[in-house]
Amino acid sequence: FKRGRRLAKAADRGEKLPEECIISFEDPAEMMKLVTTARLALFRTVKEMPGSITEISQRLHRDRSAVKRDVDELERAGLVVVRERVLPGHGRMKEVRAAASRFSLQADIV
C-alpha cells in the first residue's frame, strides 16, 4: 500500500511515474526456471541497447536460435517486448527491448 500511495501522490502532482514492473510468481521454482544466467545476460544486453535477435546473438556470441528461445520466454514473462520496426528502404525487423526500465521479481515461499 505504501508504494501505491507514493505513486498516487506523484500522479496527483502531475509527475511522470517511474517505468517499473513487478512480476510475481506463485511458485519460486518458476522464477528460478525463468532467471538463468544466460537470460539475465540477454536481458541486460537488451536493456542497454535494444536490437534484433540476430544483433543481440552476435553481441552475446550465442546461437541465434538459443537467443530466440530465451527472448520468447522473457517476452512471455513480460520482461521484454518484441515489436516490428520499419527500416527505411530495407523492409522490417523485429526489435527486442526491455518492457520497463526497472523490474522487481517476487516469489513467496510458503
Residue frames as a rotation matrix with the C-alpha (Angstrom) as fourth column:
PHE 1
0.565 0.825 0.000 0.00
0.825 -0.565 0.000 0.00
0.000 0.000 -1.000 0.00
LYS 2
0.288 -0.549 -0.785 2.92
0.293 -0.730 0.618 2.31
-0.912 -0.408 -0.049 0.76
ARG 3
-0.751 -0.588 0.299 4.15
0.412 -0.063 0.909 2.11
-0.516 0.806 0.290 -2.84
GLY 4
-0.201 0.784 0.588 0.63
0.947 0.002 0.321 2.71
0.251 0.621 -0.743 -4.17
ARG 5
0.687 0.437 -0.581 0.18
0.625 -0.763 0.165 5.83
-0.371 -0.477 -0.797 -2.04
ARG 6
-0.156 -0.846 -0.509 3.56
0.200 -0.532 0.823 7.16
-0.967 0.027 0.253 -3.15
LEU 7
-0.803 -0.126 0.582 2.66
0.576 0.085 0.813 6.65
-0.152 0.988 0.004 -6.83
ALA 8
0.191 0.958 0.212 -0.81
0.963 -0.225 0.149 8.16
0.191 0.176 -0.966 -6.38
LYS 9
0.534 -0.059 -0.843 0.65
0.406 -0.857 0.317 11.29
-0.741 -0.512 -0.434 -4.76
ALA 10
-0.586 -0.801 -0.125 3.19
0.197 -0.291 0.936 11.65
-0.786 0.524 0.328 -7.58
ALA 11
-0.555 0.470 0.686 0.39
0.815 0.144 0.561 11.29
0.164 0.871 -0.463 -10.16
ASP 12
0.518 0.787 -0.335 -1.68
0.843 -0.535 0.047 13.92
-0.143 -0.307 -0.941 -8.32
ARG 13
0.241 -0.534 -0.810 1.28
0.120 -0.812 0.571 16.31
-0.963 -0.235 -0.132 -8.53
GLY 14
0.917 0.183 -0.355 1.50
-0.315 -0.214 -0.925 15.66
-0.245 0.960 -0.138 -12.28
GLU 15
-0.037 -0.998 0.058 4.89
-0.804 0.064 0.591 13.97
-0.593 -0.025 -0.805 -12.01
LYS 16
0.160 -0.015 -0.987 5.98
-0.791 0.596 -0.138 11.36
0.590 0.803 0.083 -14.50
LEU 17
0.758 0.174 0.628 5.57
-0.559 0.671 0.488 7.93
-0.337 -0.721 0.606 -12.97
PRO 18
-0.308 -0.948 0.078 8.57
-0.788 0.300 0.538 5.61
-0.533 0.104 -0.840 -12.99
GLU 19
0.324 0.307 -0.895 8.63
-0.803 0.590 -0.088 2.89
0.501 0.747 0.437 -15.61
GLU 20
-0.711 -0.561 0.424 8.65
-0.700 0.621 -0.353 -0.19
-0.065 -0.548 -0.834 -13.45
CYS 21
0.199 0.721 -0.664 7.10
-0.649 0.605 0.462 -3.61
0.734 0.339 0.588 -13.49
ILE 22
-0.404 -0.240 0.883 6.52
-0.846 0.464 -0.261 -6.09
-0.347 -0.853 -0.390 -10.69
ILE 23
0.026 0.349 -0.937 6.21
-0.621 0.740 0.258 -9.72
0.783 0.575 0.236 -11.68
SER 24
-0.081 0.045 0.996 5.01
-0.944 0.318 -0.091 -12.16
-0.321 -0.947 0.016 -9.04
PHE 25
-0.417 -0.112 -0.902 5.45
-0.481 0.869 0.114 -15.91
0.771 0.482 -0.416 -9.11
GLU 26
0.637 0.693 0.337 3.24
-0.693 0.324 0.644 -18.31
0.337 -0.644 0.687 -7.19
ASP 27
0.931 -0.363 0.028 5.99
0.333 0.880 0.338 -20.91
-0.147 -0.305 0.941 -7.21
PRO 28
0.516 -0.800 -0.306 9.62
-0.514 -0.575 0.636 -19.86
-0.685 -0.171 -0.708 -6.56
ALA 29
-0.141 -0.560 0.816 10.76
0.370 0.735 0.568 -22.71
-0.918 0.382 0.104 -8.81
GLU 30
0.582 0.426 0.693 9.09
0.799 -0.144 -0.583 -20.96
-0.148 0.893 -0.424 -11.77
MET 31
0.938 -0.295 -0.179 11.08
-0.295 -0.955 0.031 -17.80
-0.180 0.024 -0.983 -11.07
MET 32
0.114 -0.953 0.282 14.32
-0.394 0.217 0.893 -19.78
-0.912 -0.213 -0.351 -10.83
LYS 33
0.082 0.004 0.997 13.49
0.726 0.685 -0.063 -21.52
-0.683 0.728 0.053 -14.11
LEU 34
0.877 0.329 0.350 12.98
0.480 -0.635 -0.606 -18.15
0.023 0.699 -0.715 -15.84
VAL 35
0.829 -0.555 0.065 16.02
-0.559 -0.825 0.085 -16.31
0.006 -0.107 -0.994 -14.47
THR 36
0.726 -0.671 0.149 19.02
0.668 0.740 0.075 -18.20
-0.161 0.045 0.986 -15.80
THR 37
-0.027 -0.839 -0.544 22.49
0.354 -0.517 0.780 -16.73
-0.935 -0.171 0.311 -16.18
ALA 38
-0.739 -0.251 0.625 22.10
0.655 -0.052 0.754 -16.63
-0.157 0.966 0.203 -19.97
ARG 39
0.156 0.888 0.432 18.68
0.876 -0.327 0.356 -14.95
0.457 0.323 -0.829 -19.82
LEU 40
0.635 -0.005 -0.773 19.91
0.542 -0.710 0.450 -12.40
-0.551 -0.704 -0.448 -17.30
ALA 41
-0.482 -0.859 -0.171 22.82
0.362 -0.374 0.854 -11.51
-0.797 0.350 0.492 -19.62
LEU 42
-0.549 0.385 0.742 20.36
0.799 -0.016 0.601 -11.31
0.243 0.923 -0.299 -22.52
PHE 43
0.547 0.821 -0.166 18.02
0.829 -0.503 0.245 -9.03
0.117 -0.272 -0.955 -20.58
ARG 44
0.315 -0.504 -0.804 20.86
0.382 -0.709 0.593 -6.72
-0.869 -0.494 -0.030 -19.54
THR 45
-0.732 -0.596 0.329 22.09
0.499 -0.140 0.855 -6.54
-0.464 0.790 0.400 -23.14
VAL 46
-0.217 0.756 0.617 18.62
0.865 -0.143 0.480 -5.68
0.451 0.638 -0.624 -24.45
LYS 47
0.658 0.457 -0.598 18.09
0.715 -0.630 0.304 -3.10
-0.238 -0.628 -0.741 -21.70
GLU 48
-0.110 -0.816 -0.568 21.39
0.340 -0.568 0.750 -1.44
-0.934 -0.111 0.340 -22.57
MET 49
-0.624 -0.107 -0.774 20.78
-0.634 -0.510 0.581 -1.45
-0.457 0.854 0.250 -26.33
PRO 50
0.351 0.823 0.447 17.64
-0.224 0.538 -0.813 -2.85
-0.909 0.185 0.373 -28.00
GLY 51
-0.491 -0.498 -0.715 18.08
-0.813 -0.033 0.581 -4.67
-0.313 0.866 -0.389 -31.28
SER 52
0.396 0.576 -0.715 17.12
-0.797 0.602 0.043 -7.57
0.456 0.553 0.698 -33.48
ILE 53
0.903 -0.039 0.427 17.58
-0.216 0.819 0.531 -11.15
-0.371 -0.572 0.731 -32.33
THR 54
0.706 -0.682 0.190 20.45
0.587 0.415 -0.694 -11.51
0.395 0.602 0.694 -34.80
GLU 55
0.216 -0.625 0.750 22.21
-0.258 -0.777 -0.574 -8.39
0.941 -0.070 -0.330 -33.47
ILE 56
0.539 0.057 0.840 21.72
-0.839 -0.048 0.542 -9.49
0.071 -0.997 0.022 -29.88
SER 57
0.959 -0.193 0.207 23.00
0.161 0.974 0.161 -13.00
-0.232 -0.121 0.965 -30.56
GLN 58
0.465 -0.835 0.295 26.12
0.450 -0.064 -0.891 -11.52
0.763 0.547 0.345 -32.18
ARG 59
0.203 -0.362 0.910 26.74
-0.632 -0.758 -0.160 -9.22
0.748 -0.543 -0.383 -29.20
LEU 60
0.561 0.107 0.821 26.35
-0.786 0.382 0.487 -12.14
-0.261 -0.918 0.298 -26.80
HIS 61
-0.480 -0.727 -0.491 28.30
-0.853 0.517 0.069 -14.60
0.204 0.452 -0.869 -29.00
ARG 62
-0.468 0.451 0.760 25.41
-0.237 0.765 -0.599 -17.06
-0.852 -0.460 -0.251 -28.76
ASP 63
-0.866 0.244 0.436 23.49
0.496 0.519 0.696 -19.11
-0.056 0.819 -0.571 -31.29
ARG 64
-0.818 0.565 0.108 20.59
-0.481 -0.776 0.409 -17.16
0.315 0.282 0.906 -32.79
SER 65
-0.079 0.846 -0.528 18.05
-0.056 0.525 0.849 -19.94
0.995 0.097 0.005 -32.17
ALA 66
-0.296 -0.080 -0.952 19.02
0.886 0.349 -0.305 -20.14
0.357 -0.934 -0.033 -28.49
VAL 67
-0.977 -0.047 -0.210 18.63
0.119 -0.932 -0.343 -16.36
-0.179 -0.360 0.916 -28.14
LYS 68
-0.562 0.824 -0.067 15.23
-0.465 -0.249 0.849 -16.56
0.684 0.509 0.523 -29.88
ARG 69
-0.015 0.544 -0.839 14.03
0.514 0.724 0.461 -19.21
0.858 -0.424 -0.291 -27.40
ASP 70
-0.540 -0.249 -0.804 15.20
0.839 -0.234 -0.491 -17.08
-0.066 -0.940 0.336 -24.47
VAL 71
-0.968 0.248 0.041 13.59
-0.235 -0.952 0.194 -13.94
0.087 0.178 0.980 -25.92
ASP 72
-0.266 0.918 -0.295 10.31
-0.129 0.269 0.954 -15.86
0.955 0.292 0.046 -26.27
GLU 73
-0.046 0.207 -0.977 10.46
0.867 0.494 0.064 -16.89
0.496 -0.845 -0.202 -22.58
LEU 74
-0.789 -0.303 -0.535 11.33
0.549 -0.738 -0.391 -13.37
-0.276 -0.602 0.749 -21.41
GLU 75
-0.821 0.561 0.105 8.51
-0.361 -0.653 0.666 -11.96
0.442 0.508 0.739 -23.56
ARG 76
-0.068 0.817 -0.573 6.01
0.306 0.564 0.767 -14.46
0.950 -0.123 -0.288 -22.08
ALA 77
-0.160 -0.069 -0.985 7.06
0.983 0.075 -0.165 -13.33
0.086 -0.995 0.056 -18.61
GLY 78
0.819 0.558 0.136 6.66
0.556 -0.829 0.052 -9.66
0.142 0.033 -0.989 -19.55
LEU 79
0.309 -0.790 -0.530 10.32
0.488 -0.347 0.801 -8.67
-0.817 -0.506 0.278 -19.22
VAL 80
-0.802 -0.545 -0.243 10.87
0.050 -0.467 0.883 -7.80
-0.595 0.696 0.402 -22.88
VAL 81
0.456 0.883 -0.113 8.68
-0.074 -0.090 -0.993 -6.71
-0.887 0.461 0.024 -25.76
VAL 82
-0.644 -0.555 0.527 9.20
0.482 0.240 0.843 -7.58
-0.594 0.796 0.113 -29.41
ARG 83
0.405 0.758 -0.511 7.88
0.032 -0.570 -0.821 -5.04
-0.914 0.316 -0.255 -31.87
GLU 84
0.207 -0.274 0.939 8.10
0.962 0.234 -0.143 -4.85
-0.181 0.933 0.312 -35.62
ARG 85
0.174 -0.258 -0.950 10.02
0.073 -0.959 0.273 -1.80
-0.982 -0.117 -0.148 -36.77
VAL 86
0.915 0.158 0.370 10.05
0.380 -0.039 -0.924 -0.36
-0.132 0.987 -0.096 -40.29
LEU 87
-0.065 -0.980 -0.187 13.50
0.499 -0.194 0.845 0.11
-0.864 -0.038 0.501 -41.75
PRO 88
0.470 0.277 -0.838 13.71
-0.437 -0.751 -0.494 2.91
-0.767 0.599 -0.232 -44.33
GLY 89
0.306 -0.284 -0.909 14.23
-0.948 -0.006 -0.318 1.27
0.085 0.959 -0.271 -47.71
HIS 90
-0.679 -0.677 -0.284 15.04
-0.629 0.736 -0.250 -2.12
0.378 0.009 -0.926 -46.19
GLY 91
-0.171 0.684 -0.709 11.75
0.127 0.729 0.673 -3.63
0.977 0.024 -0.211 -45.10
ARG 92
0.610 0.485 0.627 11.05
-0.594 -0.244 0.767 -4.51
0.525 -0.840 0.139 -41.49
MET 93
-0.493 -0.686 -0.535 12.74
-0.034 0.630 -0.776 -6.06
0.869 -0.364 -0.334 -38.47
LYS 94
0.696 0.631 -0.342 11.59
0.304 0.173 0.937 -7.30
0.651 -0.756 -0.072 -35.11
GLU 95
-0.248 -0.766 0.593 13.20
-0.308 -0.518 -0.798 -5.27
0.918 -0.381 -0.107 -32.35
VAL 96
0.306 0.230 -0.924 13.62
0.735 0.560 0.382 -6.62
0.605 -0.796 0.002 -28.82
ARG 97
-0.388 -0.420 0.820 13.61
-0.225 -0.820 -0.526 -4.12
0.894 -0.389 0.224 -25.96
ALA 98
-0.913 0.050 -0.405 13.10
0.400 0.302 -0.865 -4.14
0.079 -0.952 -0.296 -22.20
ALA 99
-0.056 0.989 0.135 9.43
0.778 -0.042 0.627 -3.73
0.625 0.140 -0.768 -21.24
ALA 100
0.952 0.289 0.105 10.33
0.159 -0.754 0.638 -1.28
0.263 -0.590 -0.763 -18.45
SER 101
0.248 -0.913 0.325 13.40
-0.433 -0.404 -0.806 0.42
0.867 0.059 -0.496 -17.04
ARG 102
-0.643 -0.418 0.641 13.05
-0.755 0.204 -0.624 -1.33
0.130 -0.885 -0.446 -13.67
PHE 103
0.148 0.659 -0.738 11.76
-0.315 0.739 0.596 -4.74
0.938 0.144 0.317 -12.66
SER 104
-0.427 -0.186 0.885 11.02
-0.899 0.198 -0.392 -6.47
-0.102 -0.962 -0.252 -9.42
LEU 105
-0.145 0.338 -0.930 10.60
-0.308 0.878 0.367 -10.23
0.940 0.340 -0.023 -9.38
GLN 106
-0.382 0.106 0.918 8.84
-0.924 -0.043 -0.379 -11.61
-0.001 -0.993 0.114 -6.31
ALA 107
-0.088 0.383 -0.920 8.13
-0.151 0.907 0.392 -15.11
0.985 0.174 -0.022 -5.13
ASP 108
0.152 0.222 0.963 6.65
-0.975 -0.124 0.183 -16.19
0.160 -0.967 0.198 -1.82
ILE 109
-0.588 -0.324 -0.741 7.87
-0.161 0.945 -0.286 -19.35
0.793 -0.049 -0.608 -0.15
VAL 110
0.173 0.771 0.614 5.05
-0.897 -0.134 0.420 -20.74
0.406 -0.623 0.668 1.92
